[in-house]
Structure formats: C-alpha cells, structure tokens
Amino acid sequence: MVKADLISMAAKNLMRRKSRTFLTMLGVLIGTTSIVVMVSLGIGLQESQEAMYAQWGSMNEITVSQSYQGYSSSEEEKEVIVALNDEALEYFQSLDGVTAVIPMVRISANSATYGKQQGWLEIYGMNPDDMAVKNMEVAHGRLLQATDRNAVVIGGMVGDGFYDPDGGSNWVEGETYEEYQARVYEKTAGMLDKKINAEFMNSETEKSKKVTFQVVGIMPMENSNYSYSAYAPLDVVQKIQKQMMTSEERKQKKRNVYNQITLVTADVTYTKEICQTLRDSGYNVYSVAESLEGVEDSMQVFQLALGGIGAITLLVAAIGIINTMTMSIYERTKEIAIMKVIGATFTDIRLLFLTEAGMIGLFGGLMGLIFSYTLSFVINQLSGDFMGNYMGTGEALHLSVIPWWLALFAIGFSIMIGLLAGVYPANRAVKLSPIEAMRSN
C-alpha cells in the first residue's frame, strides 16, 4: 500500500467518528499540556534563581578573601593568616583557566558628607583597568582612568547612605519599594561631578584624615552587586588604609596586603575546579557558580517530579487511545476482512492502525503545545512582575519558560505514546480472521 494512500485512509477513518476522535485527542492535549507546563515551571524557576544569583556576581568570578588557618606557637602572633599578597597574585595567575586576577582593598569612612547631607561611605580600591575586566558599567559619567587620583565611581544606591540631619528619614510614608529605589537612584545620579568629603580615623592614635573625592561615574540601579559601594584607584585607597592601621594591623599587613582578590576564569567549569583547589590550599573562597550548583540539582529533581505528574496524565490519554482504536476494530471488522481478501498484507493493516493512533498523538500533541504556550503566556503576564520583585532582579521574570527542545520533546513523546497505544489494537486487527469477520456481519 502506498504511503500517501495509507495516510489518507487513516485520516478518513478518524473523521468517521469526529466526536470520539476529538475526545481522544483531548486526552492527549491535556496530557501534553500537563507535561509542558509542569516542566516549564521548573525551568522558569531555575532561570529565575540564576538571574537572582547573577545579581550577586559573574559565574566566572571567584572572590578570595582573608582567611585564618589555625594557630601558631608564637605568643606574639597566635592567628596564622593565609596571605593575600603579591606572591598570592602570582600563584593565582599561574592557575590553569584563570584569565585575570584583580586585587582589591576596602576602607570605610568614619563619616562622610555630601553637601549638607551626612552619611557613610564604603570604598573599594582597584586598578582602573580592572573595572572593564569585571564588566562594570556606568549609567552616567565614566569609569575610573589611570590618571585619576581622588576620583570615585559610585553604585546606584549610595545616595541611600546620606541623609539630611534636619530632614528625618529617607523613607516616605505610603511609598512602594520600587518608588523608593527610583527616588534614591535619582538622588545618587545627582551626585555626579559633585564632591564627597570623607573622614578616616586611626582608632589607635585617634588621628583623622579628611579626603575629598570627586564623583566621576554612577553605576546602573539594577546592578545590586555594586549598588552600595564606591570605587577609587587602588593606590589612593591603599595610602589611606595605611594611615588608618593600628600597630597590630601593620604587622598583619606585612603579609596580608589585600582585603580580597577576584579571579576571573575562562569558563564556569574552571570556576568550580579552582574553587576547590584554593579551598584545599586554605584560602577562603566564594563563587556564585558553586552556590548555584545545589540549586541546579534541586531544580532538576523538581522538574523530574513535575514532568512525572504530567506523564501520568498522558498515560491516561494512552489508555483512551487504546480504547478508541479497539472500538474501531469491532466497528470495522467487515472492512478489515475485505482488505485482507483483496490482498492487503498484515503489515499494511498494522501500519494503518498505527498511523491512526500516531495521528491522534500528533494532532493531540500539537493542540496541547499551542495550549501550553497560551497558558504559559498567561502565567507570565500574571506573575512576571511579582517574580522579578521576589527574586530582587528589578525586572519582570518568566515563571514559565518553554525552550525549543521541550516543545519538540512534547510532540515526539505524544506521537510515541500514540504509536505504543496503537500496537495492541493493530495486532488485534491483524489476527482477525477474514472468514469469521464476514460471517459476523
């Protein structure tokens, strides 16, 4: 039998009982929709988690901070620090997969003023060229340059750390969090090209040093990883830090030059490997990639659980296909007998019933996929803003995500379910005796 005739005959047979065929396809539609939407929710939640973690830093970055490793026998120096110095920089640069090493120091002003407003300021010192390596960007102004001295680039929420001593709190009654963020960012943007006066005090000598910084750049509001900090040239911050040190801190500083060092890797695979290597060496390390690893594992289990629930629904649809095709055999016994008498082979008859079952799976799956996309769109419209605020990304997130591979899997799985469900009815049709069939009609 020609393939085109086989498909045409299968389609005509299905159209004989339109209502029954539609109801059978409806079962496949519901099963397909259940699988696609359930799995899409798992994927959407995972991507939302990744977006949230991405706000905390790049997947290709490792932060190495000061670490304490046991005790020494010396009475003068009990704590042994795993040093973050120039030798550590050379070691980090020698690691396979490391593309950049960024040293940083951190200082906090005892007090700071901006115009008539008072507040606080946390400043990170870093080499100007390293800002581009860390993919730091500004929404207003510019990044640091090699010729800068007392210039700073500030995060979008730094203005939140300053207040008018005569004006009360920064909060406005009845204001939403989004409105509050927008107002603070507008206030921070107004600090561009203005001066911030910061005072740093040595707690041991009680001597203070006042430094005036010029704001040359404002970072975007949505970049929460840098939102509340300021960034100045490394050598300038190191000079201020040295003046703030106590005698004990000066001893420690001989070995521990930097507060933290950021390693940039070529790939997230290197990130995880290097983290383990450094941790084994006694360094205190943190990476978003490692934090996300546990989330990925739990999300995969969650997706499998949701997909399993949807698969049960599709299994019920398969039983419906078996029932429909079996009923079709009893209604078409004479037709099957005639086909055998005029020369139709067992393969032709088997393929005819398998084609009918496969078409039910195909069209039921296609309708289910269309319905899944529609339902996914509605879910995202209703929950997008809520998810963005809940995850702290500042933008709408999709709770339901249907990637192309999930759509193809849904169609393929629906066809496979249809074909498997059609095996039993097809074998029943093949085994039907033409003589008995003719007698029974």
C-alpha positions in Angstrom: 0.0 0.0 0.0 1.4 3.4 -1.0 2.2 5.6 2.0 0.1 8.5 0.7 -3.0 6.2 0.5 -2.2 4.9 3.9 -2.2 8.4 5.5 -5.3 9.4 3.5 -7.3 6.3 4.6 -6.2 6.7 8.2 -7.4 10.3 8.2 -10.8 9.4 6.7 -11.2 6.6 9.3 -10.6 9.1 12.1 -13.1 11.6 10.6 -15.9 9.0 10.6 -16.3 9.4 14.3 -15.3 13.1 14.8 -16.6 13.4 18.3 -14.9 10.3 19.6 -11.6 11.2 17.8 -11.8 14.7 19.3 -12.4 13.4 22.8 -9.4 11.0 22.4 -7.2 13.9 21.2 -8.4 16.0 24.1 -6.9 13.4 26.4 -3.6 13.7 24.6 -4.0 17.5 24.7 -4.4 17.6 28.4 -1.5 15.2 29.0 0.8 17.1 26.7 -0.1 20.4 28.3 0.5 18.9 31.8 4.0 17.8 30.9 5.0 21.0 29.1 3.6 23.5 31.6 4.8 21.5 34.6 8.4 21.2 33.2 8.3 24.8 32.0 7.5 26.0 35.6 10.6 24.1 36.8 12.8 25.7 34.1 11.3 29.1 34.8 12.1 28.8 38.5 15.7 27.7 37.8 16.3 30.6 35.4 14.8 33.0 37.9 17.2 31.6 40.5 20.1 32.0 38.1 19.0 35.6 37.4 18.9 36.3 41.1 22.4 34.8 41.6 23.7 36.7 38.6 22.9 39.9 40.5 25.5 38.9 43.1 28.3 38.4 40.6 29.5 36.7 37.5 29.5 32.9 37.2 33.1 33.2 36.0 34.4 35.1 39.1 35.9 33.8 42.3 36.3 36.0 45.3 39.2 35.1 47.6 39.1 36.9 51.0 41.2 36.9 54.1 41.3 33.6 55.9 42.5 32.3 59.2 44.1 28.9 59.4 44.6 27.5 62.8 47.1 28.8 65.4 50.9 29.2 65.6 53.1 28.5 68.6 54.2 32.2 68.7 52.7 34.2 71.6 53.0 37.4 69.7 51.0 36.2 66.7 48.5 33.5 67.5 46.5 33.5 64.3 48.1 32.4 61.1 46.6 34.2 58.1 46.7 32.7 54.6 48.3 35.7 53.0 46.7 37.8 50.2 49.8 39.4 48.8 51.8 39.8 45.6 53.0 36.2 45.9 49.4 35.1 46.1 48.7 37.1 43.0 51.4 35.3 41.1 50.1 32.0 42.3 46.6 32.7 41.2 47.7 33.9 37.8 49.6 30.6 37.3 46.4 28.5 37.8 45.0 26.9 34.6 41.8 28.6 33.5 42.4 31.9 35.2 42.2 34.8 32.7 42.6 37.8 35.1 43.4 38.5 38.8 42.0 41.6 40.4 43.4 42.7 43.8 41.2 45.0 45.9 41.3 46.7 49.3 38.4 48.1 51.3 38.1 51.0 53.7 35.1 52.5 55.4 34.9 56.2 56.2 34.0 57.1 59.8 31.8 59.8 58.5 31.1 61.4 55.1 29.3 64.5 53.9 27.7 65.4 50.6 26.6 69.0 50.5 24.5 69.4 53.7 23.8 65.7 53.9 25.7 63.4 56.3 26.2 59.6 56.0 28.7 56.8 55.4 30.8 55.6 52.6 32.4 52.2 51.9 35.2 52.5 49.3 36.9 49.7 47.3 40.3 50.3 45.8 41.0 48.7 42.5 43.1 49.3 39.4 41.1 51.3 36.8 41.8 48.8 34.0 40.2 46.0 36.1 36.8 47.7 36.1 36.3 46.7 32.4 37.6 43.2 33.2 34.8 42.8 35.8 32.3 44.1 33.3 31.5 47.1 35.5 29.5 49.8 33.7 28.2 53.3 34.4 24.8 54.7 33.5 26.1 58.3 33.9 29.6 59.7 33.6 32.6 57.4 33.2 34.7 54.6 34.8 38.0 55.3 36.5 41.0 56.2 34.4 44.7 55.6 35.0 45.3 59.4 35.6 42.6 59.7 38.3 43.6 60.4 41.9 40.8 61.1 44.3 38.0 60.2 41.8 35.3 57.7 42.6 32.7 55.7 40.8 29.6 55.1 43.0 26.9 52.5 43.0 23.3 53.5 42.1 22.1 53.3 45.8 25.0 55.1 47.5 22.7 58.1 48.0 20.7 55.9 50.4 23.6 56.2 52.8 23.3 60.0 53.1 20.5 61.9 54.8 19.6 65.4 55.8 20.1 65.7 59.6 17.2 68.1 59.8 15.0 66.2 57.3 14.4 63.0 59.1 14.3 59.5 57.5 14.9 58.7 53.8 11.6 56.8 53.7 8.4 58.5 52.6 5.1 57.3 54.0 3.0 55.3 51.6 5.9 54.9 49.1 6.4 51.5 47.4 9.8 49.8 47.4 10.1 50.4 43.6 9.3 54.1 44.1 11.8 54.3 46.9 14.5 52.8 44.8 13.8 55.1 41.9 13.9 58.2 44.1 17.2 57.1 45.8 18.8 56.4 42.4 17.7 59.8 41.2 19.3 61.3 44.3 22.5 59.3 43.6 22.6 60.4 40.0 22.5 63.9 41.2 25.9 63.3 42.9 27.7 63.1 39.5 30.5 65.6 39.3 29.9 66.6 42.9 32.3 66.2 45.8 32.1 63.8 48.8 34.1 64.6 51.9 35.1 61.6 53.8 36.9 61.3 57.2 39.0 58.3 58.2 40.3 57.8 61.7 43.0 55.7 63.2 41.4 54.0 66.2 44.7 53.7 68.0 46.1 57.2 67.6 42.7 58.8 67.2 44.2 60.9 64.4 41.9 61.6 61.5 42.4 62.3 57.8 39.9 64.1 55.6 39.8 63.2 51.9 37.7 64.8 49.2 36.5 62.6 46.4 35.2 63.7 43.0 32.3 61.6 41.7 33.0 60.8 38.1 30.6 57.9 37.4 27.2 56.4 38.6 26.5 52.7 38.1 23.1 51.4 37.0 20.5 51.0 39.7 19.8 47.3 38.8 23.3 46.2 39.5 22.8 45.3 43.2 26.3 43.7 43.5 27.9 47.2 43.3 24.9 49.4 44.4 26.0 50.5 47.8 29.8 50.8 47.3 32.2 53.4 45.8 35.3 52.6 43.8 38.5 54.5 43.8 42.1 53.9 42.4 43.9 51.1 44.3 47.0 53.1 45.2 44.9 56.0 46.6 42.9 53.7 48.8 46.0 51.8 50.0 47.6 55.0 51.1 44.5 55.9 53.2 44.3 52.4 54.6 47.9 52.6 55.7 47.3 55.7 57.7 44.3 54.1 59.4 46.2 51.0 60.6 46.9 50.2 64.2 50.3 48.8 65.1 48.9 45.2 65.2 47.3 45.7 61.8 50.6 46.9 60.4 52.2 43.6 61.5 49.5 41.7 59.7 49.7 43.9 56.7 53.3 42.9 56.1 51.9 39.6 54.9 48.3 40.4 54.1 48.3 43.2 51.5 44.8 42.9 50.0 41.4 42.5 51.6 40.2 40.4 48.7 41.3 39.2 45.3 38.9 38.4 42.4 39.8 35.7 39.9 38.2 35.7 36.5 38.0 32.3 34.8 37.6 31.3 31.2 34.6 29.0 31.9 32.3 28.1 34.7 33.8 24.6 34.7 37.2 26.1 35.7 35.5 28.2 38.4 34.3 25.1 40.3 37.7 23.3 39.9 39.7 26.4 41.0 37.4 27.0 44.0 38.1 23.5 45.3 41.9 23.9 44.6 42.1 27.1 46.6 39.9 25.8 49.4 42.2 22.8 49.7 45.1 25.3 50.0 43.5 27.1 52.9 42.0 30.1 51.1 38.6 31.4 51.9 36.7 31.5 48.6 33.3 32.2 47.3 31.7 31.9 43.9 28.2 32.3 42.6 28.7 29.2 40.4 29.2 27.0 43.5 26.2 28.5 45.2 24.1 27.8 42.1 25.2 24.2 41.8 23.0 23.0 44.6 20.1 25.0 43.2 20.5 23.3 39.8 20.5 19.9 41.3 17.3 20.6 43.4 15.6 22.2 40.3 16.4 19.1 38.2 14.7 16.9 40.7 11.8 19.3 40.9 11.5 19.3 37.1 11.5 15.5 37.0 8.8 15.4 39.7 6.6 17.9 37.8 7.3 16.0 34.5 6.3 12.7 36.1 3.0 14.2 37.2 2.3 15.3 33.6 3.4 11.9 32.2 0.8 10.2 34.4 -1.9 12.3 32.7 -0.5 11.4 29.3 -0.6 7.7 30.3 -4.3 8.0 30.9 -4.6 9.5 27.5 -2.8 6.5 26.1 -5.5 4.2 27.6 -8.1 6.3 25.8 -6.3 5.8 22.5 -6.3 2.0 23.1 -10.0 2.1 23.9 -10.8 4.2 20.8 -8.8 2.0 18.4 -10.1 -1.2 19.9 -13.7 0.0 19.5 -12.8 0.9 15.9 -11.8 -2.7 15.2 -15.2 -4.1 16.3 -16.9 -1.5 14.1 -14.8 -2.2 11.1 -14.4 -6.0 11.1 -16.0 -6.4 7.7 -13.8 -3.6 6.2 -10.7 -5.3 7.6 -11.8 -8.7 6.2 -12.4 -7.2 2.8 -8.9 -5.6 2.9 -7.4 -9.0 3.6 -9.4 -10.7 0.9 -8.3 -8.2 -1.8 -4.7 -8.6 -0.9 -3.8 -6.3 2.0 -0.8 -7.7 3.9 -0.6 -8.0 7.7 2.0 -5.1 7.5 -0.5 -2.9 5.7 -3.2 -3.4 8.2 -0.8 -3.0 11.1 0.5 0.2 9.6 -3.0 1.6 9.0 -4.0 1.3 12.7 -0.6 2.5 13.9 -0.9 5.5 11.6 -4.3 6.3 13.0 -3.0 6.1 16.5 0.1 8.1 15.7 -2.1 10.8 14.1 -4.2 11.1 17.3 -0.9 11.5 19.2 0.4 14.0 16.7 -2.6 16.3 16.5 -3.4 16.0 20.2 0.2 16.9 20.9 0.2 19.9 18.6 -3.1 21.2 20.1 -1.6 20.6 23.6 1.6 22.6 22.7 -0.5 25.5 21.4 -2.5 25.5 24.6 0.7 25.2 26.6 2.2 28.3 25.0 -1.1 30.2 25.7 -1.2 29.1 29.3 2.5 29.9 29.7 1.9 33.4 28.4 -1.0 34.0 30.8 1.1 32.7 33.8 4.0 35.0 32.9 1.7 38.0 32.4 0.2 37.5 35.8 3.4 36.6 37.7 6.2 38.3 35.9 6.5 41.5 38.0 5.9 39.6 41.2 8.7 37.1 40.4 11.1 39.9 39.5 10.5 41.7 42.8 10.6 38.5 44.8 14.0 37.5 43.2 15.3 41.0 43.5 16.3 41.4 39.9 14.4 44.6 39.4 12.7 43.4 36.2 9.9 41.1 35.2 10.8 37.4 35.1 9.1 34.5 33.4 7.8 31.9 35.8 7.0 29.5 32.8 9.7 29.0 30.1 9.2 26.6 27.2 12.5 26.1 25.4 12.5 24.7 21.8 13.8 21.3 23.0 10.8 20.9 25.4 8.4 21.7 22.5 10.0 19.1 20.3 10.1 16.5 23.1 6.4 17.1 23.8 5.4 16.4 20.2 7.7 13.4 19.9 6.5 12.0 23.2 2.9 12.4 22.2 3.5 10.6 18.9 5.3 7.8 20.7 2.5 7.4 23.2 0.0 7.2 20.3 2.1 4.6 18.5 2.6 2.5 21.6 -1.1 2.7 22.4 -1.9 1.6 18.9 0.3 -1.6 19.0 -2.4 -3.7 20.8 -5.3 -2.7 18.6 -3.2 -3.1 15.4 -2.2 -6.7 16.5 -5.8 -7.4 17.2 -6.8 -6.3 13.7 -4.0 -8.4 12.1 -5.1 -11.5 13.9 -8.8 -11.0 12.9 -10.0 -14.0 10.7 -11.5 -12.8 7.4 -14.0 -15.7 7.2 -15.2 -15.2 10.8 -15.4 -11.4 10.2 -17.5 -11.9 7.0 -19.9 -14.2 8.8 -20.3 -11.9 11.8 -21.6 -9.1 9.6 
